[in-house]
Amino acid sequence: MSNIDELIRKLMSKGVNVADLLLDALSIQDPEESMRERMSIAEKYLNEAREYINKGDAVQASEKLYKAAEEVIKALAEKYKIPEYQEFMRG
C-alpha cells in the first residue's frame, strides 16, 4: 500500500470526506472540471437512488437523493460563484 493510500485510509477512518477535499482543491485550480465531476457524482447517486427505490428501500434511496442534491448545489455554487462558496474556498 502506498503512502497516499495509507493517508487516505487514515483520513477516512477519522470521518474526513476525502472526495470533497479533492474536489475543493480541484475547484481552486479548475472550477469547470470540478463542476463536471460533481455533476457526474450526483448522477451516480441518482442512479443508486433509483436502484434502492426499485428494491423498496426508501431510507437508502432518500440518502442517495440527498447526496445527489448536495453535489448539484455545490456545482451550482461553483458555477455562479456565490459569495458564501467563495468565502468557504478562501477558508
PyMOL Python script that loads the backbone (N, CA, C, O; Angstrom):
from pymol import cmd

cmd.read_pdbstr("""\
ATOM      1  N   MET A   1       0.858  -1.182   0.000  1.00  0.00           N
ATOM      2  CA  MET A   1       0.000   0.000   0.000  1.00  0.00           C
ATOM      3  C   MET A   1       0.900   1.241   0.000  1.00  0.00           C
ATOM      4  O   MET A   1       1.864   1.317   0.762  1.00  0.00           O
ATOM      5  N   SER A   2       0.583   2.191  -0.845  1.00  0.00           N
ATOM      6  CA  SER A   2       1.414   3.391  -0.935  1.00  0.00           C
ATOM      7  C   SER A   2       1.131   4.327   0.231  1.00  0.00           C
ATOM      8  O   SER A   2       0.144   4.175   0.950  1.00  0.00           O
ATOM      9  N   ASN A   3       2.019   5.295   0.398  1.00  0.00           N
ATOM     10  CA  ASN A   3       1.832   6.287   1.462  1.00  0.00           C
ATOM     11  C   ASN A   3       0.536   7.077   1.254  1.00  0.00           C
ATOM     12  O   ASN A   3      -0.154   7.402   2.220  1.00  0.00           O
ATOM     13  N   ILE A   4       0.207   7.383   0.002  1.00  0.00           N
ATOM     14  CA  ILE A   4      -1.019   8.121  -0.297  1.00  0.00           C
ATOM     15  C   ILE A   4      -2.243   7.289   0.090  1.00  0.00           C
ATOM     16  O   ILE A   4      -3.177   7.800   0.707  1.00  0.00           O
ATOM     17  N   ASP A   5      -2.232   6.015  -0.273  1.00  0.00           N
ATOM     18  CA  ASP A   5      -3.351   5.134   0.082  1.00  0.00           C
ATOM     19  C   ASP A   5      -3.515   5.058   1.595  1.00  0.00           C
ATOM     20  O   ASP A   5      -4.636   5.071   2.104  1.00  0.00           O
ATOM     21  N   GLU A   6      -2.425   4.979   2.295  1.00  0.00           N
ATOM     22  CA  GLU A   6      -2.456   4.908   3.755  1.00  0.00           C
ATOM     23  C   GLU A   6      -3.008   6.212   4.339  1.00  0.00           C
ATOM     24  O   GLU A   6      -3.812   6.184   5.270  1.00  0.00           O
ATOM     25  N   LEU A   7      -2.582   7.339   3.798  1.00  0.00           N
ATOM     26  CA  LEU A   7      -3.072   8.630   4.262  1.00  0.00           C
ATOM     27  C   LEU A   7      -4.581   8.752   4.022  1.00  0.00           C
ATOM     28  O   LEU A   7      -5.317   9.214   4.894  1.00  0.00           O
ATOM     29  N   ILE A   8      -5.026   8.344   2.858  1.00  0.00           N
ATOM     30  CA  ILE A   8      -6.463   8.392   2.535  1.00  0.00           C
ATOM     31  C   ILE A   8      -7.242   7.503   3.504  1.00  0.00           C
ATOM     32  O   ILE A   8      -8.287   7.900   4.018  1.00  0.00           O
ATOM     33  N   ARG A   9      -6.727   6.303   3.749  1.00  0.00           N
ATOM     34  CA  ARG A   9      -7.387   5.385   4.690  1.00  0.00           C
ATOM     35  C   ARG A   9      -7.491   6.004   6.085  1.00  0.00           C
ATOM     36  O   ARG A   9      -8.537   5.914   6.727  1.00  0.00           O
ATOM     37  N   LYS A  10      -6.407   6.632   6.556  1.00  0.00           N
ATOM     38  CA  LYS A  10      -6.423   7.261   7.880  1.00  0.00           C
ATOM     39  C   LYS A  10      -7.440   8.397   7.943  1.00  0.00           C
ATOM     40  O   LYS A  10      -8.201   8.511   8.904  1.00  0.00           O
ATOM     41  N   LEU A  11      -7.442   9.231   6.910  1.00  0.00           N
ATOM     42  CA  LEU A  11      -8.397  10.341   6.884  1.00  0.00           C
ATOM     43  C   LEU A  11      -9.832   9.836   6.894  1.00  0.00           C
ATOM     44  O   LEU A  11     -10.678  10.349   7.627  1.00  0.00           O
ATOM     45  N   MET A  12     -10.095   8.832   6.079  1.00  0.00           N
ATOM     46  CA  MET A  12     -11.446   8.280   6.010  1.00  0.00           C
ATOM     47  C   MET A  12     -11.850   7.654   7.338  1.00  0.00           C
ATOM     48  O   MET A  12     -13.009   7.755   7.740  1.00  0.00           O
ATOM     49  N   SER A  13     -10.915   7.011   8.021  1.00  0.00           N
ATOM     50  CA  SER A  13     -11.231   6.389   9.306  1.00  0.00           C
ATOM     51  C   SER A  13     -11.561   7.435  10.367  1.00  0.00           C
ATOM     52  O   SER A  13     -12.207   7.128  11.369  1.00  0.00           O
ATOM     53  N   LYS A  14     -11.115   8.676  10.142  1.00  0.00           N
ATOM     54  CA  LYS A  14     -11.412   9.772  11.065  1.00  0.00           C
ATOM     55  C   LYS A  14     -12.636  10.563  10.624  1.00  0.00           C
ATOM     56  O   LYS A  14     -12.952  11.603  11.203  1.00  0.00           O
ATOM     57  N   GLY A  15     -13.333  10.062   9.585  1.00  0.00           N
ATOM     58  CA  GLY A  15     -14.560  10.696   9.138  1.00  0.00           C
ATOM     59  C   GLY A  15     -14.380  11.830   8.144  1.00  0.00           C
ATOM     60  O   GLY A  15     -15.326  12.566   7.861  1.00  0.00           O
ATOM     61  N   VAL A  16     -13.160  11.979   7.607  1.00  0.00           N
ATOM     62  CA  VAL A  16     -12.906  13.036   6.630  1.00  0.00           C
ATOM     63  C   VAL A  16     -13.403  12.578   5.268  1.00  0.00           C
ATOM     64  O   VAL A  16     -13.113  11.460   4.842  1.00  0.00           O
ATOM     65  N   ASN A  17     -14.150  13.436   4.584  1.00  0.00           N
ATOM     66  CA  ASN A  17     -14.629  13.139   3.240  1.00  0.00           C
ATOM     67  C   ASN A  17     -13.525  13.526   2.256  1.00  0.00           C
ATOM     68  O   ASN A  17     -13.426  14.681   1.842  1.00  0.00           O
ATOM     69  N   VAL A  18     -12.716  12.568   1.896  1.00  0.00           N
ATOM     70  CA  VAL A  18     -11.557  12.799   1.042  1.00  0.00           C
ATOM     71  C   VAL A  18     -11.977  13.275  -0.344  1.00  0.00           C
ATOM     72  O   VAL A  18     -11.318  14.133  -0.931  1.00  0.00           O
ATOM     73  N   ALA A  19     -13.061  12.730  -0.864  1.00  0.00           N
ATOM     74  CA  ALA A  19     -13.536  13.145  -2.186  1.00  0.00           C
ATOM     75  C   ALA A  19     -13.872  14.629  -2.193  1.00  0.00           C
ATOM     76  O   ALA A  19     -13.530  15.334  -3.143  1.00  0.00           O
ATOM     77  N   ASP A  20     -14.540  15.114  -1.144  1.00  0.00           N
ATOM     78  CA  ASP A  20     -14.859  16.542  -1.066  1.00  0.00           C
ATOM     79  C   ASP A  20     -13.598  17.389  -0.999  1.00  0.00           C
ATOM     80  O   ASP A  20     -13.517  18.438  -1.637  1.00  0.00           O
ATOM     81  N   LEU A  21     -12.617  16.941  -0.232  1.00  0.00           N
ATOM     82  CA  LEU A  21     -11.353  17.681  -0.151  1.00  0.00           C
ATOM     83  C   LEU A  21     -10.688  17.783  -1.516  1.00  0.00           C
ATOM     84  O   LEU A  21     -10.200  18.845  -1.902  1.00  0.00           O
ATOM     85  N   LEU A  22     -10.674  16.679  -2.235  1.00  0.00           N
ATOM     86  CA  LEU A  22     -10.050  16.675  -3.560  1.00  0.00           C
ATOM     87  C   LEU A  22     -10.818  17.552  -4.539  1.00  0.00           C
ATOM     88  O   LEU A  22     -10.218  18.275  -5.335  1.00  0.00           O
ATOM     89  N   LEU A  23     -12.144  17.488  -4.479  1.00  0.00           N
ATOM     90  CA  LEU A  23     -12.944  18.330  -5.371  1.00  0.00           C
ATOM     91  C   LEU A  23     -12.780  19.810  -5.035  1.00  0.00           C
ATOM     92  O   LEU A  23     -12.758  20.650  -5.934  1.00  0.00           O
ATOM     93  N   ASP A  24     -12.665  20.131  -3.756  1.00  0.00           N
ATOM     94  CA  ASP A  24     -12.427  21.525  -3.368  1.00  0.00           C
ATOM     95  C   ASP A  24     -11.070  22.002  -3.887  1.00  0.00           C
ATOM     96  O   ASP A  24     -10.945  23.133  -4.357  1.00  0.00           O
ATOM     97  N   ALA A  25     -10.072  21.152  -3.802  1.00  0.00           N
ATOM     98  CA  ALA A  25      -8.751  21.508  -4.338  1.00  0.00           C
ATOM     99  C   ALA A  25      -8.811  21.673  -5.853  1.00  0.00           C
ATOM    100  O   ALA A  25      -8.213  22.596  -6.406  1.00  0.00           O
ATOM    101  N   LEU A  26      -9.525  20.788  -6.514  1.00  0.00           N
ATOM    102  CA  LEU A  26      -9.679  20.891  -7.968  1.00  0.00           C
ATOM    103  C   LEU A  26     -10.415  22.171  -8.334  1.00  0.00           C
ATOM    104  O   LEU A  26     -10.098  22.801  -9.342  1.00  0.00           O
ATOM    105  N   SER A  27     -11.387  22.559  -7.530  1.00  0.00           N
ATOM    106  CA  SER A  27     -12.167  23.767  -7.796  1.00  0.00           C
ATOM    107  C   SER A  27     -11.286  25.010  -7.816  1.00  0.00           C
ATOM    108  O   SER A  27     -11.531  25.933  -8.592  1.00  0.00           O
ATOM    109  N   ILE A  28     -10.282  25.037  -6.983  1.00  0.00           N
ATOM    110  CA  ILE A  28      -9.362  26.178  -6.946  1.00  0.00           C
ATOM    111  C   ILE A  28      -8.595  26.278  -8.261  1.00  0.00           C
ATOM    112  O   ILE A  28      -8.404  27.368  -8.799  1.00  0.00           O
ATOM    113  N   GLN A  29      -8.161  25.132  -8.769  1.00  0.00           N
ATOM    114  CA  GLN A  29      -7.356  25.099  -9.985  1.00  0.00           C
ATOM    115  C   GLN A  29      -8.192  25.119 -11.263  1.00  0.00           C
ATOM    116  O   GLN A  29      -7.817  25.755 -12.248  1.00  0.00           O
ATOM    117  N   ASP A  30      -9.329  24.416 -11.238  1.00  0.00           N
ATOM    118  CA  ASP A  30     -10.134  24.251 -12.449  1.00  0.00           C
ATOM    119  C   ASP A  30     -11.610  24.097 -12.070  1.00  0.00           C
ATOM    120  O   ASP A  30     -12.125  22.980 -12.008  1.00  0.00           O
ATOM    121  N   PRO A  31     -12.286  25.220 -11.818  1.00  0.00           N
ATOM    122  CA  PRO A  31     -13.684  25.145 -11.383  1.00  0.00           C
ATOM    123  C   PRO A  31     -14.592  24.416 -12.369  1.00  0.00           C
ATOM    124  O   PRO A  31     -15.513  23.715 -11.950  1.00  0.00           O
ATOM    125  N   GLU A  32     -14.355  24.565 -13.651  1.00  0.00           N
ATOM    126  CA  GLU A  32     -15.194  23.894 -14.652  1.00  0.00           C
ATOM    127  C   GLU A  32     -15.097  22.375 -14.522  1.00  0.00           C
ATOM    128  O   GLU A  32     -16.105  21.669 -14.575  1.00  0.00           O
ATOM    129  N   GLU A  33     -13.886  21.892 -14.354  1.00  0.00           N
ATOM    130  CA  GLU A  33     -13.689  20.440 -14.209  1.00  0.00           C
ATOM    131  C   GLU A  33     -14.308  19.952 -12.901  1.00  0.00           C
ATOM    132  O   GLU A  33     -14.901  18.874 -12.861  1.00  0.00           O
ATOM    133  N   SER A  34     -14.176  20.727 -11.846  1.00  0.00           N
ATOM    134  CA  SER A  34     -14.771  20.366 -10.565  1.00  0.00           C
ATOM    135  C   SER A  34     -16.290  20.267 -10.694  1.00  0.00           C
ATOM    136  O   SER A  34     -16.904  19.341 -10.165  1.00  0.00           O
ATOM    137  N   MET A  35     -16.895  21.232 -11.404  1.00  0.00           N
ATOM    138  CA  MET A  35     -18.351  21.179 -11.609  1.00  0.00           C
ATOM    139  C   MET A  35     -18.752  19.923 -12.370  1.00  0.00           C
ATOM    140  O   MET A  35     -19.735  19.269 -12.022  1.00  0.00           O
ATOM    141  N   ARG A  36     -17.994  19.587 -13.405  1.00  0.00           N
ATOM    142  CA  ARG A  36     -18.304  18.371 -14.173  1.00  0.00           C
ATOM    143  C   ARG A  36     -18.213  17.129 -13.294  1.00  0.00           C
ATOM    144  O   ARG A  36     -19.066  16.245 -13.363  1.00  0.00           O
ATOM    145  N   GLU A  37     -17.184  17.070 -12.478  1.00  0.00           N
ATOM    146  CA  GLU A  37     -17.023  15.922 -11.572  1.00  0.00           C
ATOM    147  C   GLU A  37     -18.171  15.843 -10.576  1.00  0.00           C
ATOM    148  O   GLU A  37     -18.702  14.763 -10.315  1.00  0.00           O
ATOM    149  N   ARG A  38     -18.548  16.980 -10.028  1.00  0.00           N
ATOM    150  CA  ARG A  38     -19.659  16.994  -9.064  1.00  0.00           C
ATOM    151  C   ARG A  38     -20.955  16.527  -9.722  1.00  0.00           C
ATOM    152  O   ARG A  38     -21.722  15.776  -9.119  1.00  0.00           O
ATOM    153  N   MET A  39     -21.201  16.964 -10.946  1.00  0.00           N
ATOM    154  CA  MET A  39     -22.418  16.542 -11.648  1.00  0.00           C
ATOM    155  C   MET A  39     -22.362  15.042 -11.951  1.00  0.00           C
ATOM    156  O   MET A  39     -23.387  14.362 -11.895  1.00  0.00           O
ATOM    157  N   SER A  40     -21.195  14.534 -12.265  1.00  0.00           N
ATOM    158  CA  SER A  40     -21.039  13.100 -12.500  1.00  0.00           C
ATOM    159  C   SER A  40     -21.321  12.313 -11.224  1.00  0.00           C
ATOM    160  O   SER A  40     -21.977  11.271 -11.263  1.00  0.00           O
ATOM    161  N   ILE A  41     -20.831  12.806 -10.107  1.00  0.00           N
ATOM    162  CA  ILE A  41     -21.077  12.158  -8.821  1.00  0.00           C
ATOM    163  C   ILE A  41     -22.572  12.210  -8.490  1.00  0.00           C
ATOM    164  O   ILE A  41     -23.138  11.230  -8.007  1.00  0.00           O
ATOM    165  N   ALA A  42     -23.206  13.354  -8.750  1.00  0.00           N
ATOM    166  CA  ALA A  42     -24.640  13.487  -8.498  1.00  0.00           C
ATOM    167  C   ALA A  42     -25.425  12.480  -9.329  1.00  0.00           C
ATOM    168  O   ALA A  42     -26.377  11.869  -8.844  1.00  0.00           O
ATOM    169  N   GLU A  43     -25.020  12.311 -10.580  1.00  0.00           N
ATOM    170  CA  GLU A  43     -25.697  11.345 -11.444  1.00  0.00           C
ATOM    171  C   GLU A  43     -25.532   9.920 -10.912  1.00  0.00           C
ATOM    172  O   GLU A  43     -26.465   9.119 -10.967  1.00  0.00           O
ATOM    173  N   LYS A  44     -24.345   9.612 -10.398  1.00  0.00           N
ATOM    174  CA  LYS A  44     -24.108   8.290  -9.807  1.00  0.00           C
ATOM    175  C   LYS A  44     -25.036   8.071  -8.612  1.00  0.00           C
ATOM    176  O   LYS A  44     -25.640   7.007  -8.477  1.00  0.00           O
ATOM    177  N   TYR A  45     -25.147   9.082  -7.745  1.00  0.00           N
ATOM    178  CA  TYR A  45     -26.044   8.973  -6.589  1.00  0.00           C
ATOM    179  C   TYR A  45     -27.496   8.826  -7.040  1.00  0.00           C
ATOM    180  O   TYR A  45     -28.256   8.060  -6.448  1.00  0.00           O
ATOM    181  N   LEU A  46     -27.875   9.546  -8.070  1.00  0.00           N
ATOM    182  CA  LEU A  46     -29.238   9.456  -8.580  1.00  0.00           C
ATOM    183  C   LEU A  46     -29.539   8.043  -9.086  1.00  0.00           C
ATOM    184  O   LEU A  46     -30.610   7.500  -8.819  1.00  0.00           O
ATOM    185  N   ASN A  47     -28.605   7.460  -9.807  1.00  0.00           N
ATOM    186  CA  ASN A  47     -28.783   6.087 -10.294  1.00  0.00           C
ATOM    187  C   ASN A  47     -28.860   5.090  -9.141  1.00  0.00           C
ATOM    188  O   ASN A  47     -29.658   4.154  -9.173  1.00  0.00           O
ATOM    189  N   GLU A  48     -28.029   5.296  -8.128  1.00  0.00           N
ATOM    190  CA  GLU A  48     -28.086   4.422  -6.955  1.00  0.00           C
ATOM    191  C   GLU A  48     -29.435   4.561  -6.251  1.00  0.00           C
ATOM    192  O   GLU A  48     -29.994   3.572  -5.778  1.00  0.00           O
ATOM    193  N   ALA A  49     -29.958   5.787  -6.180  1.00  0.00           N
ATOM    194  CA  ALA A  49     -31.256   6.009  -5.546  1.00  0.00           C
ATOM    195  C   ALA A  49     -32.352   5.254  -6.300  1.00  0.00           C
ATOM    196  O   ALA A  49     -33.236   4.660  -5.684  1.00  0.00           O
ATOM    197  N   ARG A  50     -32.292   5.278  -7.619  1.00  0.00           N
ATOM    198  CA  ARG A  50     -33.279   4.542  -8.422  1.00  0.00           C
ATOM    199  C   ARG A  50     -33.232   3.048  -8.108  1.00  0.00           C
ATOM    200  O   ARG A  50     -34.268   2.393  -8.001  1.00  0.00           O
ATOM    201  N   GLU A  51     -32.025   2.523  -7.962  1.00  0.00           N
ATOM    202  CA  GLU A  51     -31.882   1.100  -7.638  1.00  0.00           C
ATOM    203  C   GLU A  51     -32.527   0.793  -6.282  1.00  0.00           C
ATOM    204  O   GLU A  51     -33.226  -0.208  -6.132  1.00  0.00           O
ATOM    205  N   TYR A  52     -32.282   1.668  -5.299  1.00  0.00           N
ATOM    206  CA  TYR A  52     -32.875   1.454  -3.976  1.00  0.00           C
ATOM    207  C   TYR A  52     -34.403   1.582  -4.026  1.00  0.00           C
ATOM    208  O   TYR A  52     -35.113   0.841  -3.347  1.00  0.00           O
ATOM    209  N   ILE A  53     -34.894   2.510  -4.819  1.00  0.00           N
ATOM    210  CA  ILE A  53     -36.352   2.648  -4.970  1.00  0.00           C
ATOM    211  C   ILE A  53     -36.933   1.369  -5.548  1.00  0.00           C
ATOM    212  O   ILE A  53     -37.961   0.882  -5.077  1.00  0.00           O
ATOM    213  N   ASN A  54     -36.276   0.820  -6.570  1.00  0.00           N
ATOM    214  CA  ASN A  54     -36.750  -0.431  -7.181  1.00  0.00           C
ATOM    215  C   ASN A  54     -36.726  -1.598  -6.202  1.00  0.00           C
ATOM    216  O   ASN A  54     -37.513  -2.536  -6.332  1.00  0.00           O
ATOM    217  N   LYS A  55     -35.823  -1.542  -5.219  1.00  0.00           N
ATOM    218  CA  LYS A  55     -35.743  -2.587  -4.198  1.00  0.00           C
ATOM    219  C   LYS A  55     -36.706  -2.322  -3.038  1.00  0.00           C
ATOM    220  O   LYS A  55     -36.868  -3.157  -2.148  1.00  0.00           O
ATOM    221  N   GLY A  56     -37.345  -1.142  -3.062  1.00  0.00           N
ATOM    222  CA  GLY A  56     -38.268  -0.803  -1.988  1.00  0.00           C
ATOM    223  C   GLY A  56     -37.596  -0.250  -0.744  1.00  0.00           C
ATOM    224  O   GLY A  56     -38.209  -0.221   0.323  1.00  0.00           O
ATOM    225  N   ASP A  57     -36.360   0.187  -0.856  1.00  0.00           N
ATOM    226  CA  ASP A  57     -35.609   0.702   0.291  1.00  0.00           C
ATOM    227  C   ASP A  57     -35.627   2.232   0.258  1.00  0.00           C
ATOM    228  O   ASP A  57     -34.713   2.870  -0.264  1.00  0.00           O
ATOM    229  N   ALA A  58     -36.691   2.800   0.829  1.00  0.00           N
ATOM    230  CA  ALA A  58     -36.884   4.250   0.792  1.00  0.00           C
ATOM    231  C   ALA A  58     -35.820   5.001   1.590  1.00  0.00           C
ATOM    232  O   ALA A  58     -35.428   6.105   1.213  1.00  0.00           O
ATOM    233  N   VAL A  59     -35.357   4.416   2.679  1.00  0.00           N
ATOM    234  CA  VAL A  59     -34.360   5.100   3.513  1.00  0.00           C
ATOM    235  C   VAL A  59     -33.060   5.286   2.737  1.00  0.00           C
ATOM    236  O   VAL A  59     -32.529   6.394   2.670  1.00  0.00           O
ATOM    237  N   GLN A  60     -32.550   4.210   2.154  1.00  0.00           N
ATOM    238  CA  GLN A  60     -31.311   4.313   1.387  1.00  0.00           C
ATOM    239  C   GLN A  60     -31.495   5.207   0.162  1.00  0.00           C
ATOM    240  O   GLN A  60     -30.595   5.967  -0.196  1.00  0.00           O
ATOM    241  N   ALA A  61     -32.650   5.117  -0.472  1.00  0.00           N
ATOM    242  CA  ALA A  61     -32.933   5.953  -1.645  1.00  0.00           C
ATOM    243  C   ALA A  61     -32.898   7.429  -1.256  1.00  0.00           C
ATOM    244  O   ALA A  61     -32.323   8.247  -1.974  1.00  0.00           O
ATOM    245  N   SER A  62     -33.499   7.765  -0.147  1.00  0.00           N
ATOM    246  CA  SER A  62     -33.538   9.172   0.273  1.00  0.00           C
ATOM    247  C   SER A  62     -32.139   9.680   0.615  1.00  0.00           C
ATOM    248  O   SER A  62     -31.819  10.840   0.353  1.00  0.00           O
ATOM    249  N   GLU A  63     -31.307   8.821   1.197  1.00  0.00           N
ATOM    250  CA  GLU A  63     -29.926   9.227   1.493  1.00  0.00           C
ATOM    251  C   GLU A  63     -29.154   9.510   0.209  1.00  0.00           C
ATOM    252  O   GLU A  63     -28.396  10.477   0.137  1.00  0.00           O
ATOM    253  N   LYS A  64     -29.342   8.678  -0.788  1.00  0.00           N
ATOM    254  CA  LYS A  64     -28.659   8.889  -2.075  1.00  0.00           C
ATOM    255  C   LYS A  64     -29.191  10.134  -2.775  1.00  0.00           C
ATOM    256  O   LYS A  64     -28.423  10.875  -3.388  1.00  0.00           O
ATOM    257  N   LEU A  65     -30.497  10.369  -2.691  1.00  0.00           N
ATOM    258  CA  LEU A  65     -31.066  11.572  -3.296  1.00  0.00           C
ATOM    259  C   LEU A  65     -30.559  12.828  -2.602  1.00  0.00           C
ATOM    260  O   LEU A  65     -30.318  13.846  -3.251  1.00  0.00           O
ATOM    261  N   TYR A  66     -30.398  12.758  -1.287  1.00  0.00           N
ATOM    262  CA  TYR A  66     -29.844  13.888  -0.537  1.00  0.00           C
ATOM    263  C   TYR A  66     -28.427  14.189  -1.023  1.00  0.00           C
ATOM    264  O   TYR A  66     -28.077  15.345  -1.261  1.00  0.00           O
ATOM    265  N   LYS A  67     -27.614  13.139  -1.167  1.00  0.00           N
ATOM    266  CA  LYS A  67     -26.234  13.326  -1.627  1.00  0.00           C
ATOM    267  C   LYS A  67     -26.202  13.891  -3.049  1.00  0.00           C
ATOM    268  O   LYS A  67     -25.362  14.734  -3.364  1.00  0.00           O
ATOM    269  N   ALA A  68     -27.114  13.429  -3.904  1.00  0.00           N
ATOM    270  CA  ALA A  68     -27.170  13.946  -5.274  1.00  0.00           C
ATOM    271  C   ALA A  68     -27.498  15.441  -5.245  1.00  0.00           C
ATOM    272  O   ALA A  68     -26.860  16.232  -5.939  1.00  0.00           O
ATOM    273  N   ALA A  69     -28.484  15.821  -4.447  1.00  0.00           N
ATOM    274  CA  ALA A  69     -28.864  17.236  -4.352  1.00  0.00           C
ATOM    275  C   ALA A  69     -27.708  18.072  -3.804  1.00  0.00           C
ATOM    276  O   ALA A  69     -27.471  19.191  -4.258  1.00  0.00           O
ATOM    277  N   GLU A  70     -26.999  17.525  -2.834  1.00  0.00           N
ATOM    278  CA  GLU A  70     -25.854  18.229  -2.238  1.00  0.00           C
ATOM    279  C   GLU A  70     -24.784  18.523  -3.295  1.00  0.00           C
ATOM    280  O   GLU A  70     -24.247  19.630  -3.345  1.00  0.00           O
ATOM    281  N   GLU A  71     -24.480  17.543  -4.129  1.00  0.00           N
ATOM    282  CA  GLU A  71     -23.462  17.735  -5.167  1.00  0.00           C
ATOM    283  C   GLU A  71     -23.915  18.744  -6.218  1.00  0.00           C
ATOM    284  O   GLU A  71     -23.106  19.541  -6.694  1.00  0.00           O
ATOM    285  N   VAL A  72     -25.190  18.721  -6.586  1.00  0.00           N
ATOM    286  CA  VAL A  72     -25.712  19.685  -7.564  1.00  0.00           C
ATOM    287  C   VAL A  72     -25.636  21.097  -6.992  1.00  0.00           C
ATOM    288  O   VAL A  72     -25.251  22.031  -7.696  1.00  0.00           O
ATOM    289  N   ILE A  73     -25.997  21.258  -5.733  1.00  0.00           N
ATOM    290  CA  ILE A  73     -25.925  22.581  -5.094  1.00  0.00           C
ATOM    291  C   ILE A  73     -24.487  23.087  -5.070  1.00  0.00           C
ATOM    292  O   ILE A  73     -24.237  24.261  -5.343  1.00  0.00           O
ATOM    293  N   LYS A  74     -23.548  22.214  -4.749  1.00  0.00           N
ATOM    294  CA  LYS A  74     -22.135  22.623  -4.752  1.00  0.00           C
ATOM    295  C   LYS A  74     -21.678  23.023  -6.157  1.00  0.00           C
ATOM    296  O   LYS A  74     -20.957  24.006  -6.324  1.00  0.00           O
ATOM    297  N   ALA A  75     -22.097  22.261  -7.156  1.00  0.00           N
ATOM    298  CA  ALA A  75     -21.727  22.590  -8.543  1.00  0.00           C
ATOM    299  C   ALA A  75     -22.311  23.941  -8.944  1.00  0.00           C
ATOM    300  O   ALA A  75     -21.630  24.747  -9.577  1.00  0.00           O
ATOM    301  N   LEU A  76     -23.561  24.192  -8.581  1.00  0.00           N
ATOM    302  CA  LEU A  76     -24.183  25.481  -8.900  1.00  0.00           C
ATOM    303  C   LEU A  76     -23.500  26.627  -8.153  1.00  0.00           C
ATOM    304  O   LEU A  76     -23.326  27.714  -8.704  1.00  0.00           O
ATOM    305  N   ALA A  77     -23.120  26.384  -6.916  1.00  0.00           N
ATOM    306  CA  ALA A  77     -22.413  27.408  -6.143  1.00  0.00           C
ATOM    307  C   ALA A  77     -21.084  27.760  -6.812  1.00  0.00           C
ATOM    308  O   ALA A  77     -20.692  28.926  -6.856  1.00  0.00           O
ATOM    309  N   GLU A  78     -20.397  26.738  -7.333  1.00  0.00           N
ATOM    310  CA  GLU A  78     -19.151  26.990  -8.072  1.00  0.00           C
ATOM    311  C   GLU A  78     -19.428  27.777  -9.347  1.00  0.00           C
ATOM    312  O   GLU A  78     -18.756  28.766  -9.640  1.00  0.00           O
ATOM    313  N   LYS A  79     -20.419  27.327 -10.096  1.00  0.00           N
ATOM    314  CA  LYS A  79     -20.718  27.943 -11.389  1.00  0.00           C
ATOM    315  C   LYS A  79     -21.073  29.421 -11.238  1.00  0.00           C
ATOM    316  O   LYS A  79     -20.573  30.268 -11.978  1.00  0.00           O
ATOM    317  N   TYR A  80     -21.939  29.721 -10.275  1.00  0.00           N
ATOM    318  CA  TYR A  80     -22.417  31.087 -10.112  1.00  0.00           C
ATOM    319  C   TYR A  80     -21.594  31.896  -9.112  1.00  0.00           C
ATOM    320  O   TYR A  80     -21.903  33.053  -8.824  1.00  0.00           O
ATOM    321  N   LYS A  81     -20.549  31.270  -8.592  1.00  0.00           N
ATOM    322  CA  LYS A  81     -19.604  31.951  -7.704  1.00  0.00           C
ATOM    323  C   LYS A  81     -20.317  32.729  -6.595  1.00  0.00           C
ATOM    324  O   LYS A  81     -20.059  33.912  -6.375  1.00  0.00           O
ATOM    325  N   ILE A  82     -21.216  32.032  -5.908  1.00  0.00           N
ATOM    326  CA  ILE A  82     -21.951  32.708  -4.842  1.00  0.00           C
ATOM    327  C   ILE A  82     -20.980  33.109  -3.734  1.00  0.00           C
ATOM    328  O   ILE A  82     -19.994  32.413  -3.492  1.00  0.00           O
ATOM    329  N   PRO A  83     -21.252  34.220  -3.064  1.00  0.00           N
ATOM    330  CA  PRO A  83     -20.301  34.735  -2.060  1.00  0.00           C
ATOM    331  C   PRO A  83     -19.962  33.733  -0.963  1.00  0.00           C
ATOM    332  O   PRO A  83     -18.812  33.649  -0.534  1.00  0.00           O
ATOM    333  N   GLU A  84     -20.958  32.972  -0.507  1.00  0.00           N
ATOM    334  CA  GLU A  84     -20.696  32.007   0.569  1.00  0.00           C
ATOM    335  C   GLU A  84     -19.703  30.941   0.123  1.00  0.00           C
ATOM    336  O   GLU A  84     -18.839  30.525   0.894  1.00  0.00           O
ATOM    337  N   TYR A  85     -19.831  30.508  -1.116  1.00  0.00           N
ATOM    338  CA  TYR A  85     -18.909  29.491  -1.622  1.00  0.00           C
ATOM    339  C   TYR A  85     -17.511  30.070  -1.778  1.00  0.00           C
ATOM    340  O   TYR A  85     -16.526  29.415  -1.438  1.00  0.00           O
ATOM    341  N   GLN A  86     -17.418  31.282  -2.285  1.00  0.00           N
ATOM    342  CA  GLN A  86     -16.106  31.919  -2.438  1.00  0.00           C
ATOM    343  C   GLN A  86     -15.437  32.111  -1.085  1.00  0.00           C
ATOM    344  O   GLN A  86     -14.229  31.917  -0.948  1.00  0.00           O
ATOM    345  N   GLU A  87     -16.224  32.493  -0.089  1.00  0.00           N
ATOM    346  CA  GLU A  87     -15.675  32.659   1.259  1.00  0.00           C
ATOM    347  C   GLU A  87     -15.179  31.319   1.806  1.00  0.00           C
ATOM    348  O   GLU A  87     -14.112  31.249   2.416  1.00  0.00           O
ATOM    349  N   PHE A  88     -15.956  30.258   1.584  1.00  0.00           N
ATOM    350  CA  PHE A  88     -15.558  28.924   2.023  1.00  0.00           C
ATOM    351  C   PHE A  88     -14.228  28.524   1.366  1.00  0.00           C
ATOM    352  O   PHE A  88     -13.351  27.965   2.025  1.00  0.00           O
ATOM    353  N   MET A  89     -14.087  28.810   0.081  1.00  0.00           N
ATOM    354  CA  MET A  89     -12.869  28.409  -0.629  1.00  0.00           C
ATOM    355  C   MET A  89     -11.652  29.204  -0.171  1.00  0.00           C
ATOM    356  O   MET A  89     -10.528  28.707  -0.239  1.00  0.00           O
ATOM    357  N   ARG A  90     -11.860  30.423   0.291  1.00  0.00           N
ATOM    358  CA  ARG A  90     -10.729  31.210   0.812  1.00  0.00           C
ATOM    359  C   ARG A  90     -10.311  30.701   2.186  1.00  0.00           C
ATOM    360  O   ARG A  90      -9.169  30.865   2.615  1.00  0.00           O
ATOM    361  N   GLY A  91     -11.262  30.085   2.850  1.00  0.00           N
ATOM    362  CA  GLY A  91     -11.130  29.443   4.045  1.00  0.00           C
ATOM    363  C   GLY A  91     -10.542  29.587   5.275  1.00  0.00           C
ATOM    364  O   GLY A  91     -10.679  28.713   6.131  1.00  0.00           O
TER     365      GLY A  91
END
""", "prot")
cmd.dss("prot")
cmd.show_as("cartoon", "prot")
cmd.util.cbc("prot")
cmd.orient("prot")
